[in-house]
Amino acid sequence: MDQAAAYVFRFGNPNDGKQFAFGGFVQYLLDELNMPTPETYSGVRVSRGLAEPVDIEFTPASSGCFGGTVRVF
């Protein structure tokens, strides 16, 4: 199932540079081992009112859930 989604996630104090956001069209695809495949999205890191571009990898947990694994590069 494909879903349009926007994600914002924070770690600790909003001013310490650990606030991130990304959005996109999330596709739940499986590889040859039936494991969900990650996709890379353009995102931002927000710190002290400034936005810095980052790449964010998201792997959906399942086809019916917006949860998953996030990695920031």
Backbone as a printed PyTorch tensor [residue, N CA C, xyz], in Angstrom:
tensor([[[  0.8410,  -1.1720,   0.0000],
         [  0.0000,   0.0000,   0.0000],
         [  0.8910,   1.2410,   0.0000]],

        [[  0.6120,   2.2030,  -0.8470],
         [  1.3560,   3.4480,  -0.9220],
         [  0.5940,   4.5310,  -0.1720]],

        [[  1.3270,   5.3370,   0.6060],
         [  0.7020,   6.3720,   1.4160],
         [  1.5160,   7.6550,   1.3320]],

        [[  0.8340,   8.7900,   1.2320],
         [  1.5050,  10.0770,   1.3780],
         [  1.6480,  10.3310,   2.8590]],

        [[  2.8320,  10.7340,   3.3050],
         [  3.0730,  10.8930,   4.7350],
         [  4.0360,  12.0360,   4.9950]],

        [[  3.9020,  12.6380,   6.1510],
         [  4.8490,  13.6450,   6.6430],
         [  5.2440,  13.2370,   8.0490]],

        [[  6.5230,  13.2990,   8.3460],
         [  7.0350,  12.8890,   9.6420],
         [  7.8330,  14.0250,  10.2610]],

        [[  7.6540,  14.2330,  11.5500],
         [  8.4730,  15.1400,  12.3490],
         [  8.8660,  14.3620,  13.5880]],

        [[ 10.1520,  14.3420,  13.8940],
         [ 10.5640,  13.6410,  15.0920],
         [ 11.6150,  14.4510,  15.8210]],

        [[ 11.5950,  14.3820,  17.1560],
         [ 12.4540,  15.1820,  18.0070],
         [ 13.1520,  14.2920,  19.0270]],

        [[ 14.3690,  14.6780,  19.3370],
         [ 15.1360,  14.0200,  20.3850],
         [ 15.6120,  15.1060,  21.3360]],

        [[ 15.1710,  15.0780,  22.5710],
         [ 15.6210,  16.0530,  23.5570],
         [ 15.0490,  17.4390,  23.3300]],

        [[ 15.8070,  18.4490,  23.6850],
         [ 15.4220,  19.8540,  23.5910],
         [ 15.3470,  20.2880,  22.1260]],

        [[ 14.2940,  21.0170,  21.7250],
         [ 14.1920,  21.4550,  20.3190],
         [ 15.3500,  22.3460,  19.8580]],

        [[ 16.0710,  22.9690,  20.7770],
         [ 17.1800,  23.8520,  20.3950],
         [ 18.5270,  23.1420,  20.3200]],

        [[ 18.5720,  21.8510,  20.5750],
         [ 19.8750,  21.1800,  20.5670],
         [ 20.2070,  20.5170,  19.2310]],

        [[ 19.4300,  20.8030,  18.1890],
         [ 19.7410,  20.2830,  16.8570],
         [ 19.2780,  18.8780,  16.6020]],

        [[ 18.3690,  18.3850,  17.4050],
         [ 17.9100,  17.0110,  17.2360],
         [ 16.4330,  16.9680,  16.8710]],

        [[ 16.0340,  17.8480,  15.9790],
         [ 14.6640,  17.8680,  15.4660],
         [ 14.7540,  17.7140,  13.9510]],

        [[ 14.0080,  16.7550,  13.3980],
         [ 14.0930,  16.4350,  11.9790],
         [ 12.6920,  16.3390,  11.3800]],

        [[ 12.5980,  16.5760,  10.0830],
         [ 11.3150,  16.4320,   9.3890],
         [ 11.5640,  15.9490,   7.9710]],

        [[ 10.6450,  15.1250,   7.4740],
         [ 10.6680,  14.7290,   6.0630],
         [  9.2670,  14.2980,   5.6740]],

        [[  9.0230,  14.2510,   4.4070],
         [  7.7370,  13.8180,   3.9020],
         [  7.9250,  13.1950,   2.5360]],

        [[  6.9160,  12.5190,   2.0810],
         [  7.0150,  11.9100,   0.7670],
         [  5.9480,  10.8730,   0.5520]],

        [[  6.0860,  10.1940,  -0.5310],
         [  5.1780,   9.1260,  -0.9020],
         [  5.8300,   7.8170,  -0.4590]],

        [[  5.3010,   7.2180,   0.5920],
         [  5.9020,   6.0240,   1.1790],
         [  5.3350,   4.7840,   0.4970]],

        [[  6.2360,   3.9640,  -0.0220],
         [  5.8280,   2.7180,  -0.6600],
         [  6.3180,   1.5500,   0.1800]],

        [[  5.4390,   0.6240,   0.4350],
         [  5.8130,  -0.5820,   1.1720],
         [  6.1610,  -1.6460,   0.1460]],

        [[  7.4580,  -1.8580,  -0.0520],
         [  7.9470,  -2.8480,  -1.0080],
         [  8.7780,  -3.8860,  -0.2810]],

        [[  8.7290,  -5.1180,  -0.7520],
         [  9.4900,  -6.2000,  -0.1440],
         [ 10.6140,  -6.6400,  -1.0740]],

        [[ 11.7640,  -7.0040,  -0.4790],
         [ 12.8650,  -7.5210,  -1.2800],
         [ 12.6870,  -9.0290,  -1.4900]],

        [[ 13.7040,  -9.6680,  -2.0440],
         [ 13.5990, -11.0960,  -2.3590],
         [ 13.5140, -11.9810,  -1.1130]],

        [[ 13.8500, -11.4280,   0.0660],
         [ 13.7400, -12.1690,   1.3290],
         [ 12.4730, -11.7940,   2.1030]],

        [[ 11.5560, -11.0930,   1.4340],
         [ 10.3050, -10.6190,   2.0330],
         [ 10.5230,  -9.6390,   3.1940]],

        [[ 11.5990,  -8.8520,   3.1060],
         [ 11.8910,  -7.8110,   4.0910],
         [ 11.5320,  -6.4590,   3.4820]],

        [[ 10.9820,  -5.5170,   4.2740],
         [ 10.6670,  -4.1910,   3.7460],
         [ 11.9310,  -3.4840,   3.2590]],

        [[ 11.8160,  -2.7840,   2.1400],
         [ 12.9680,  -2.0770,   1.5850],
         [ 12.9590,  -0.6130,   2.0210]],

        [[ 14.1410,  -0.0750,   2.3520],
         [ 14.2280,   1.3310,   2.7340],
         [ 14.2070,   2.2420,   1.5110]],

        [[ 13.7630,   3.4720,   1.7210],
         [ 13.8380,   4.5070,   0.6990],
         [ 14.4800,   5.7270,   1.3230]],

        [[ 15.1520,   6.5470,   0.5080],
         [ 15.8010,   7.7580,   0.9960],
         [ 14.9750,   8.9720,   0.5930]],

        [[ 14.7870,   9.8720,   1.5540],
         [ 13.9970,  11.0910,   1.3510],
         [ 14.8470,  12.3070,   1.6900]],

        [[ 14.5350,  13.4140,   1.0450],
         [ 15.1520,  14.6830,   1.4140],
         [ 14.4320,  15.1940,   2.6460]],

        [[ 15.1970,  15.5900,   3.6420],
         [ 14.6120,  16.0940,   4.8730],
         [ 15.3780,  17.3010,   5.3680]],

        [[ 15.0230,  17.7560,   6.5570],
         [ 15.7130,  18.8860,   7.1780],
         [ 15.9970,  18.5820,   8.6410]],

        [[ 17.0940,  19.1440,   9.1180],
         [ 17.4330,  19.1550,  10.5380],
         [ 17.2180,  20.5830,  11.0050]],

        [[ 16.4010,  20.7670,  12.0270],
         [ 16.0730,  22.1010,  12.5180],
         [ 16.8120,  22.3370,  13.8240]],

        [[ 17.5510,  23.4400,  13.8730],
         [ 18.3020,  23.7990,  15.0710],
         [ 18.3320,  25.3050,  15.2050]],

        [[ 17.8190,  25.8110,  16.3160],
         [ 17.8290,  27.2350,  16.6070],
         [ 17.2010,  28.0590,  15.4820]],

        [[ 16.1240,  27.5300,  14.9110],
         [ 15.3980,  28.2350,  13.8730],
         [ 15.9780,  28.1040,  12.4790]],

        [[ 17.0780,  27.3960,  12.3210],
         [ 17.6930,  27.2000,  11.0070],
         [ 17.4480,  25.7770,  10.5270]],

        [[ 17.2100,  25.6250,   9.2350],
         [ 16.9670,  24.3080,   8.6430],
         [ 18.1520,  23.9170,   7.7750]],

        [[ 18.7050,  22.7560,   8.0490],
         [ 19.8370,  22.2240,   7.2950],
         [ 19.3760,  20.9740,   6.5560]],

        [[ 19.6230,  20.8800,   5.2410],
         [ 19.1700,  19.6910,   4.5040],
         [ 19.9310,  18.4360,   4.9390]],

        [[ 19.2110,  17.3380,   5.0230],
         [ 19.7900,  16.0290,   5.3360],
         [ 19.0690,  14.9700,   4.5060]],

        [[ 19.7150,  13.8320,   4.3480],
         [ 19.0560,  12.6760,   3.7370],
         [ 18.5640,  11.7800,   4.8610]],

        [[ 17.3340,  11.3050,   4.7280],
         [ 16.7240,  10.4560,   5.7400],
         [ 16.2550,   9.1690,   5.0750]],

        [[ 16.6980,   8.0510,   5.6230],
         [ 16.2800,   6.7410,   5.1280],
         [ 15.1430,   6.2310,   6.0110]],

        [[ 14.0610,   5.8040,   5.3850],
         [ 12.9030,   5.3050,   6.1190],
         [ 12.5410,   3.9260,   5.6060]],

        [[ 12.3800,   2.9920,   6.5370],
         [ 11.9280,   1.6380,   6.2190],
         [ 10.5890,   1.4200,   6.9140]],

        [[  9.4860,   1.2980,   6.1580],
         [  8.1760,   1.0910,   6.7840],
         [  8.1300,  -0.2110,   7.5720]],

        [[  7.3830,  -0.1950,   8.6740],
         [  7.2420,  -1.3930,   9.4980],
         [  6.3040,  -2.4070,   8.8570]],

        [[  5.2450,  -1.9140,   8.2200],
         [  4.2840,  -2.8010,   7.5630],
         [  3.4710,  -1.9850,   6.5610]],

        [[  2.6440,  -2.6490,   5.7950],
         [  1.8540,  -1.9500,   4.7790],
         [  0.7090,  -1.1440,   5.3710]],

        [[  0.2650,  -1.4620,   6.5610],
         [ -0.8710,  -0.7700,   7.1600],
         [ -0.4980,   0.1400,   8.3140]],

        [[  0.7820,   0.4630,   8.4730],
         [  1.2530,   1.2290,   9.6220],
         [  2.2100,   2.3160,   9.1540]],

        [[  2.1280,   3.4940,   9.7600],
         [  3.0550,   4.5720,   9.4110],
         [  4.3490,   4.4990,  10.2190]],

        [[  4.4880,   3.5310,  11.1070],
         [  5.7170,   3.3880,  11.8770],
         [  6.8120,   2.7490,  11.0490]],

        [[  8.0200,   2.8140,  11.5510],
         [  9.1220,   2.2010,  10.8450],
         [ 10.4540,   2.5960,  11.4380]],

        [[ 11.5100,   2.3380,  10.7010],
         [ 12.8700,   2.6430,  11.1230],
         [ 13.3750,   3.8590,  10.3580]],

        [[ 13.9980,   4.7900,  11.0810],
         [ 14.5090,   6.0270,  10.4900],
         [ 16.0000,   6.1110,  10.7300]],

        [[ 16.7560,   6.4740,   9.6780],
         [ 18.1900,   6.7640,   9.7850],
         [ 18.4370,   8.1130,   9.1440]],

        [[ 19.2090,   8.9620,   9.8320],
         [ 19.5390,  10.2900,   9.3230],
         [ 20.9870,  10.3180,   8.9120]],

        [[ 21.2450,  10.8610,   7.7030],
         [ 22.6200,  10.9620,   7.1900],
         [ 23.0310,  12.4150,   7.1080]]])
